[in-house]
């Protein structure tokens, strides 16, 4: 693999239509086929919401892209690198350029928040002085909307919303251009979920991130997602802007977007746009 630098990374992504490219993906566990001939493109600088019913393989897809679950067949390219090559350098490159927030946060319970955030820094840049690692961890914690005092706390001492933010700070530790979020608002109350959505959108715009966001939260889709990919029938059956997806003639899509919760989310988003328009007017 040719040598790359952060500068050339951003140039490559700016000139490319895709930052993640999946073709013909197949994942199965024993006789159970989760994905079959799945194709997906993630565009640079977008927040892509990934939705689907239980068992549709949303998390399996994410794990395949980031290299935690080698697929049974197919091709995956991440930032111009073959994610299925088996080359340790390719794997390391993708790891350093991707941040991941797992559904349960996956924080180390015996480490403080600051120590958790420093884990990727110690793994990938072991030569950094302790003082610099601490300052970087402090910066990421503040970016995630936590007070500096959170650095010295254990995960068990934090609320659910604060643990999510601590996990987000760790995902941002290496300044990745690509961020994977698995159900980031799961378990949060509506106010906390809305605040986390706003944080993700703010960080995405400020840092120029590309975000792959798995969610079942319709409010999140309408609040911050640029496009939505629908997983059903073992593949991506539809991908596009929300108004396009809403019109897609598929039973799961119709039930999801036009059921009571879908209508409530749409109405809430319209009210929000009306309020913003009134304020600007």
N, C-alpha and C positions, 0 to 999 in steps of 0.2 A: 504494500500500500504506500502511495506517495505521501511525503510529509505534508502536513496541513498546519495552518496557524489559525487563531481566532479571526484574524482579518480576512483571510481567504475563505474561511467558512462562511462569513456573512456575505461576501461577494458571490460565492457559489449559490447560496440560498436566494439572494436577491435576483439572480439571473435564471432561476429554475422555477418551474410551475409547481413542483412538489418537493416537500421536505421529507415526507414518508410515502413510499410507493409499495403497495402490496398487490401481488398478482398470483392468482390460482392457489390461494392458501387452503391447505387442508389440515385440520387438527382433529384427532380422534383419540379416545380413551377406550382401549379394548374394541368392542364392537360399536361403541357409541361415537358417531361422527358429529362433531360440533360445528365445524366449518368445512365447506366443500366448494372449491372454485371461487373463493372470496377475493374480490378486488376492492381496493380502496386507495384513494389519493388524499393526502393531507397537504394543504397549501401553506406556504410560508406566511406567518403573521396572522393567521386566523385562529379563532377559537372554534374547534369542531366538537359539537356535542354528539356523543355516541349513545344511542338508545336501543332498547330491544327487550323482549320479554325475558322472564327467568329461564335460564338455561340456553340463551341465545349465544353465549360465549363472549360477552363484552370484555370481561377481565382476561379471558384466555387470549383474545386478540391482542390486548395491550401487552401481556406477558410475552407473546410471540415477537412483537415488534421490538421490545426492549431486550430480548435475548434470554429471558428466564425460562421460556418454554419453546424449544426448537420445534417447528412445525413438521408434520409428517410429509408435506409436499408444498411446493410453491416457492415464490421469491419475495423477499422483503428487502427494500433498500431504504436506508435511513441517512439523510444528509449526504447522499451520494455514495454510501458505503453499503456493501452487501452484508446484511445482518445475519445471513445464514452461512457465511463462508467458513466458519469455524476458525478463522484466523484470530489469534489472541489480540493482535494489534487493532483489527477492525472492532472487536468486542470492546476493547479499552477505549477506543475513539468514541464509540456510541455512548458508553457509560459516562464519559467525561462531559459529553455535550447534551445529556438528557437528565432531567430531574423528575423524580417520581414521588407522588403522594399516594400511598396505598389506602384502601378504604378504612382500615383500622388504625392508620397512622404509622404502625410498625415502629414506634419509638422503643429504644432500649430502656426498660423500666428501671434498671439499676444505674443509669447515667442521668446526669442533669440535662436540662434543655441545651445548655451551652455545649456540653460534651457530645450530645446527640448531633448537633449541627456540625461539630468539628469532625465527625467520623469520616465523611467523604473527603475532607481536606487531608486528614492523616493518611487515608488509603491511597489517594492519587498524588498528593504532594507532601511526602513524608519529611522533606527537608525544610519546610516552613518553620520559622521560629514560633515558639509557643505564644509569644505576645501578639504576633501577627494573626495567628489562627484565632486567638481570642477576639481581636478587633473585628475580624471578618465574621465571626459568629454573632457578635453584637450587632453588626450592620444588618445581617440577614434577619435576625430576630426583630429588629425595629422595622425592616421592610415588611415583615409579616404582620405588623400591627401589634406586637407585644412590647411591654415595658422592659427596660434593661434588667429589672429585678427578676424577670422570668428565667434568665440565664442560669441562676443558681438553684432553681427548683427542679424537683423530680416530676416526671409526667403524672404520677398519682396525685400530686399537689395542685394540678391544674384542672380547670373545668374542661368539658368536652370541646367547646369552641376554641379554648386556648391550646389544647393538645393538637387540634387540627392546624392551627397557625404555627405551632412549633414544628410539626411535620412538614409544613410548607416551607419554613425557614431552612430546614435541612435539605429539601428538594432544590432550593435555590443556592445552596452552598457553593457550587462550582460555576455559578453564572451561566447556566445552560440556556441555549436558544430554544430548546424544545422541552416542554413540560407536560407530563402525563399525570392526570388526576383521576382517581378511581372513587366515584361517589363522594366527592369532597364535602357535601352538605348533609350526608346521611347522619341521622341522630341529632341534628341541630334543630332548635326551635325556629319558627319562621323569621323572627327578627335576626337571629344569629346567622341563619342561612343567607338572608338577603345581604347582610354585612359581608359575609365571606364572598358572595358573588361579586359585590362591588370591589372588594380587594383584588380578586382575580382579574377583573377587567382593568382596573387601575394599573396593576403590575404588568399586564400584557401590553398595554399601550405605552407605559413608561420604559419598559425594558425591551420592547420589540419581540416578545415571546410568541412562539407558536404553541397552542394549547390543545392537547387531545384529552377531552373531558368526558368520562363515562358518568352518566347520571340517569336517574329516574325522575328527577325533580323538574316538573314542567315549568315552574317559575324560573329556574336557572336557565333553561333553554331559551325562554322568551326574553330574559333579562340580558344575557351576555353572549349567546352563541351566534356566530356568523353563519354557520351552516350546520346541518344535522345529518348524520348517517344513521340509517335504520337497519339493524340486524334482525333478520328473520329468514326462515327457510334455509338456514346454514350459510347465508351470504349477506352482503349489503344489498338490500332490495331497493333502496332509494337513498339519494344524497342530494342535498341542495338547501336553499334558503327555506326558512320555516313556512312561508306562504306557499311554496311549491310542495313541500312535504305534506302540508295539511290537505292538499287536494289529491294526494296519491291514493289510488284505489287499491288498498290492501286491507284485509280485515283487521290486522293488529294496529295498523296506522290509524284507521278510522276509529277504532275503540279507544285508542290512547289519546289522540288529539281532539276527538269530538265527544268524549264522555264528559261527565260533570266536572272533573278536575281540569280537563283540557279547556273547557269553556271558561272556567273560573280564571285560569292562568291567562288566557287570551284577553278577557275583560280587564284583568288587573293591569296587564301591559298597556292596553289602550288607554286606561285611566292615567297611567304614569306618563305616557306620551302627551296626553292632553294637558296634564298639570305642567309639564316641562314647556309645552308650547305656550301656555298662558303666562308662565313666568318670563319667558323670553320676549313675549309680545308686550 
